[in-house]
């Protein structure tokens, strides 16, 4: 995250992630918040971060799912609401599919076939969870 003022770079900092999401891409979304104080938010690497006007992180909210990261941040306000202390953000969840743990060779015995069936069942459960998550919108407010 770089903060520029009058054509000069003032701050250059890292939007660090959490857990398994830390190695994914950097920032997927930046949003200037409509509040007093010049706050802005970034999303990516499994984390939504709020920053102050000096690009110092003041809050981080992690996505509790591996292989998922927030993107496309939007600020939501209630019509007629004048309270700039209440903040509501929404984001879609971008999913990266995990690598398969299935062995490349065909199992030669019953124990091997059972292991492959167990791996396939686990991967199907992860895929179902990620597909549901990918179709959802996450909201944070406070």
QUIPELIN-V404929 format. One record per residue. N is the residue number from 1. RES is the residue in one small letter. OMEGA is omega as a letter, one per 20 degrees, with the letter a starting at -180 (NA if undefined). Layout:
N;RES;OMEGA + N;RES;OMEGA
This chain:
1;x;r + 2;x;r + 3;x;a + 4;x;r + 5;x;r + 6;x;r + 7;x;r + 8;x;r + 9;x;a + 10;x;a + 11;x;r + 12;x;a + 13;x;a + 14;x;r + 15;x;a + 16;x;a + 17;x;a + 18;x;r + 19;x;a + 20;x;a + 21;x;a + 22;x;a + 23;x;r + 24;x;a + 25;x;a + 26;x;a + 27;x;r + 28;x;a + 29;x;r + 30;x;a + 31;x;r + 32;x;a + 33;x;a + 34;x;r + 35;x;r + 36;x;r + 37;x;r + 38;x;r + 39;x;r + 40;x;a + 41;x;r + 42;x;r + 43;x;r + 44;x;r + 45;x;r + 46;x;a + 47;x;r + 48;x;a + 49;x;r + 50;x;a + 51;x;r + 52;x;a + 53;x;r + 54;x;r + 55;x;r + 56;x;a + 57;x;a + 58;x;r + 59;x;r + 60;x;r + 61;x;a + 62;x;r + 63;x;a + 64;x;a + 65;x;r + 66;x;r + 67;x;r + 68;x;a + 69;x;r + 70;x;r + 71;x;r + 72;x;r + 73;x;r + 74;x;r + 75;x;a + 76;x;r + 77;x;r + 78;x;r + 79;x;r + 80;x;a + 81;x;a + 82;x;a + 83;x;a + 84;x;r + 85;x;r + 86;x;a + 87;x;r + 88;x;r + 89;x;r + 90;x;r + 91;x;r + 92;x;a + 93;x;r + 94;x;a + 95;x;r + 96;x;a + 97;x;r + 98;x;r + 99;x;a + 100;x;r + 101;x;a + 102;x;r + 103;x;a + 104;x;a + 105;x;r + 106;x;a + 107;x;a + 108;x;a + 109;x;a + 110;x;r + 111;x;r + 112;x;r + 113;x;r + 114;x;r + 115;x;r + 116;x;r + 117;x;r + 118;x;r + 119;x;a + 120;x;r + 121;x;r + 122;x;a + 123;x;r + 124;x;r + 125;x;r + 126;x;r + 127;x;r + 128;x;r + 129;x;r + 130;x;r + 131;x;r + 132;x;a + 133;x;a + 134;x;a + 135;x;a + 136;x;r + 137;x;r + 138;x;r + 139;x;r + 140;x;r + 141;x;r + 142;x;NA
